[in-house]
Amino acid sequence: MDLGHPAGSVYDPVEDVVQAKLNRADLSVVISTYNRAEILSRALESLVRQDLDPSRYEVIVVDNNSTDHTWEIVRSFGERKPRVVYCFEARQGVAFGRNSGSFTASAPIIAFTDDDVRVPEAWASTILTVFSQHPEAACVGGKVLPRWTAPPPPWLTFEHWAPLALLDYGDTPFFVNTDHRLCLIAANMAFRRSVLNEIGLFSPDVQTVRRKAGTEDHELLLRLWRRGGQGLYWPGLIAVADVPRDRMSRAYHRRWHYRHGHLLARMHDEQLERTKRGAFLGVPGHLYRQVVSSSWSWLLALLELDLGGAFKHEVRMWSGMGFLAARWAEFVRRLLNASRSGEDPAPY
């Protein structure tokens, strides 16, 4: 396989992976990156400066088919401690990247972060400490706080953090499970390898691709909860993410919510599927009500010149519309498949 490395390079990524497997660590950190070499450099700098003994952890960088100088950046860290491992994944998408990194990882604890994220010196040691103190936790996640690259607009309040991959549930630890379904995000989350072996890795069907929104971390948690597992929100586990200017526009947030609704429809979360009003064209009745209610509230807020309130209702409307569009398309495909096979489509 041609990895696009400079001619005559003596750096052998295959040998790097083999050595990573031989030099087993306590913690493997996985970053999947695509064409963000300069940003990646800052993320790696924070990871190699941890207060944990370098022999106890490794950093695995998955090059998700970049065309910039990502490989050179990783190579520049390759001779430093802890071990920085290069891994190549040609299939585009963060789930493919994280999964490849997980296969390469040698440790029983696998942590995930992103190329636009920086972590404090105690991040790696905090992960290991929390897992040792809480054997009942299948995964641990924490805060992802913003580093604004430009002053945020007034409407971009805390309630609009989800499209920015930011998270802050406060300063009290708690478990997330089937009865308390709050999402932890993979920019700052770690799993026990044994749990991932049981429930599977990230799903490419709902993954982030080239900066387009994904729900792969939410979907992974759904599978964990269905198996009776639980995650732990730990407020002392902190990461800081860059928020670029192009994510501070209403247009970006509208697109994010539409795609997020589309992917939620594909996940078939049993809690979201519950309805007292039945389903029509594959959509639970309460979702139709949500779209109508959000649309009406949006119009009323506009008439009252409450622009902040209007946008809050508008993005809920976009999310609902994305859900409806995905389910209607799924319903039509199902009818066509049944027609081709000569079967009667089951009620849906």
N, C-alpha and C positions, 0 to 999 in steps of 0.2 A: 504493500500500500504506500502510495506517495503521500507523505505528510507535508510536503512543501517546505522542507528544511533546506538550509543553504548547502550548496555543493561542498563536499569535503568535510562536513560537520562530523566531529567525533562523538557528539552527544547521541546516545542510543536510548530512545524512550522505551523500547521493549525491555531492555536490560534494567531500566529504571523501575518499571512495574514489577519485574521479577525480584529485584532487591527489596522493594517495598513489602512484598509478600513475605520475604525471609526475615526482614527486620520488623517484627510485629510490634505495634505501638499500643498504647491504652486508648488513644483517641485518633480517629481519622477525620480530617476536615475536608469537605468536598466543595469546590467552587466550579460551576460551569460558566464559561465565558464565551462571548462572541463579539469580535471586533471592538474590544474596549481595552486595548493594551495599556494605555496610560492610566486609566482608572484602575485596572487590575493591579498595576504596580503598587498603588497606595493601599489596596486591600491586602496584598501579600505582605507589605511592610508591617502592617499592624499584626498580622498572624505570626510572623517570625519573631516578634518582640514580646511574646507571651512570657508570663512569669513561671510557666510550667517547665520542668526539665525537658529540654529538646528531645531527649531520647524517648519520651513518653507520648509524643504526638507527631503526626505527619500531615502535610498539606497536599492534597491532590487537586491539581488544576486540570479541568477537562476543557480542551480546546474544541468548541462546537463548530468546527469547520471555518475558522476565521481566515480572513484574507489580509489582515494587518500583521504587525510584528509581535503577535501574542507569544509565539514560540520563543522568540529571543528574550522576551521579558521573563518567561518562566525559567529559561536556561540561566539567566543572570542570577536567579535565586537558587538554582539547583545545587550549588556547592555550599550553601549555608545550612545552618541548623535552626530548626528541625528540617528533616528531609522534605524537599518540595518535589513532588512527582508530577511529571507531564503525562497526560492521557489524551488521546485524540478520539473524537466521536463525530463522524461525518454526517449522521442523521440530525437534521436541524430540530432544535427544541430543547427546552430546559429539562424536561423529564428524561429524554434520552441521555443528556449530559450527566445529570445527577445519578442516573442508574449506572452508567458506565463507571463513574467515579466510585460508586458503592461496590461494584464488582472488583475494582482495583484495590479498595481499602483493605487494610490488614487488621484493623482494631475491632474490638467488640462494641465500641460506641462510635457511631458515625454522625458527625455534625455537618450541617449545611449552612452555607452563607452565600452571598452574592458578590459579584465583582465591583459593585458600586457601594459596598458596605465596609465600614471599618469597625473594629472591635477593640475594647480596652484590654490592657495587659492581663487582667484576671479572667478573661472570657473562657479560655480553655480549662483552666483549673476549676472555675465555677461549675462548668458542665460536669466534670468528673465528680466533684464533691456532691452536687445535688443528686446525681444518679446513685452514688454510694449511700446517701442518707435516705433515699426514697426508692427502695427496690420495687414498690408497687407502681412506679411510673414507667410506662412504656416509652414515653418521649418527654422531652423538656423543651419549652420555648420561652422566649422572653420579649422584652420591649425592642421595637425598632423605631428609633427616634429620627427626626429629620435634620439634615444639614441643608438649609435652603441655599441654592446657588444664585437666587435673586429674591428680592422681597416678595412674599406671597400676596396675592390679591386679598382684599377684605373678606370675600365670600368663602375663601379656602380655609374653613374652620376645621376643628378636630373631627367633626362628623363626616368630613369628606376625605379622611385619611386613607380609606381602603384602596382607592385607585392608585395611591402613591406607594403601596406596599409598606405602610407604616402601621405600628401597633403599640398601644399603651392601655392596658386594662387596669392601671393603678398600681399601688404598692403593697398589695396583699396577695400572697400565693394562693392558688386554688387549682382544683383539678378540672379538666375538660373531659367530658364523657357523654354518653348517650342522654343523660339527664341535664347536662350543662354544655350545650353545643356552641361554644365559642371557638373560633378558629385560631390556631397558632400558624405562623407563616415561616416558610423555609429559608427566609433570609437570616433567621436566627432560631434554629431548631435542631435538636439532636435526637436520634433514635438508638435504641438498643438493636444491634445487628440481629439478634435472635427474633425480635419482633418483626423486622423487615423480612426475614426469611419465612415467617409465618403468614403475614398478610400481603406480601408482595411489595414491589417498589412503586415509584411514581407512574401514573398512567399517562401515556402519550396522547390519549384521546382527548384530554382536557388540559393540555400543557400550554405554557407560554412559548410562543414562537416569534422570534425577531421583535421583541418588545410588546407583542400583542398579549392582552391579559389572558391568564390561565387560572385554573382552579385545582391544579394538581396537588397542592398541599392540603386543601380542604377535602378533596376526594380521598386522599390517603388517610386522613383522620376519620372519615366516614367508615372506611373499611376496618380501622382499628376499633371504633366504637361498636360496630356490628359484631365484632368478636368479643365484646365485653371488656376491652382494654381502655386505658385512660392515659391522658397526657397531663403534664403539670406546667402551669404558667408560673414562672419564677421571675419576679420583677427585678431581681439583682442581676439577671442575665441580660445585658444591654448591648445593642448594636446601633450604629448610626449610619443612615443611608443618605446618599446624595439625592436631592430632588431637583432635577433639571427644569429649566424654564418651560420646556414644551409640555410638561405634565401639569403646569399650573393654568391651563386654559380650560374653559368650559367644554370646548369641542373634544378635548382628550377625555374628559370625565364622561361625556355622553357616550363616546365610543366604548370606553371601558365598561360602563354599566350595561350597555346593549350586549356586548360579548359575554360579560359575566352572567347575565340572564340566560343567554344562549347555552353556555356551558353548564349552568345549574340544571337546565332542562335535561341535558344528556346524562347527568349524574344520577337521576332518579332517587333522590333522598327520600326515604320513606316518611319522614316527618313532614316534608313539604308536600308529599303526595296525599296526605290525609285531608279529607274534605267531607263536609256534611251536605254538600250541594251536588255531589256526583262529578262526573267529568264529561267534557264535550270536545270532540276532535283531539283527544289525548291530553287535554289540559284540565287540571282540577278546577272546580268552579270558583274557589276563592281567589285563584290567580286572575281570572277575568274581573272579579270585583276589585282587586288591587289596582289593576290598570285603569279601570274606570274611575275609581276613587282618586288615584294619584293625578289623573288628567284633570279632573274637576277641581281638585285642590290647587293644582298648578295654575289654572285659569283664574281662580278666585284670588290667589296671591298676586298674580300679575295685575289684576284690576285694582287691587289695593296698593299697588306699587311696592309690595314687599318682595324685592328681587331675591334676597337671600332665601326666604321661605319658598319662593317659587322654584328656585333651582333645586332645593331639597326634594320637592315633590316631582320635579321633572326627571331627575335621575332615577327615582323609583319607577316612574313611568317607562323610561328607556329600558330598565332592567326587566320589567314585566313584558315589554314588547319583544325583547330578545328571547325570553322564555317562550312566549306564544309562537313566535316565528319558528323556533327550533322544533317545538312539539307538533305544529301543523305540518312541517316538512316530514317529520318522522311518521306521522299518521298517513300522509299521502304515500310515502315509500312503502309502508306496510300494506296499504290497499293495492298498490301496483304489484308488489311481490305476491300477494294472495291471488290476484287476478291471473298472473302468469302461471302460477302453479295449479290454478283451478280450484283452490280451496276457498272456503268462506272465511273472511276475516273475523277473528274473535272480537267480541265487544271491547272497546277501548275508550 
